[in-house]
Amino acid sequence: MTDDYGYAIRIWNDAIQNQLYDTGRYYSRIDRPWVRGNKILFVKRVWMFGECIIGYGVVDKVMEDWLIDDKREELYLKRNRYILCMVLRPLIRFPRPFPIVGTVLEDEPRKHAVRLNGYEVDEILEEAEEYQETQVGLESVVVS
């Protein structure tokens, strides 16, 4: 990545994390220029480790609420005031959460929908992948 960008998104709780990894979809209330190919880092507070990257996904498709044709999903979006759905493929879950200490995200107060340049995203992912490799027998899990 040279002149593209990605985002860090906060995963607030286990229910959102489970929905994300079960469906491969992330629902958002945030209006950003989400585009196909964006890498999305998932940040979650993990007991004992603090803020960590728990995985990432690559945006395959962005569907605004009025483009959803599934009635149940449409109702879900309206009920929760989401404005869009991002389909993420591939979707990677790290078996070992990667602490954000020492990354550009450490000093970012929000850690939600934070735009990062391509170099920053690649640097964080490279460190996170190396971190995964430090544990014998653990590999990233490709969900979709």
Disulfide bonds with the S-S distance in Angstrom:
none
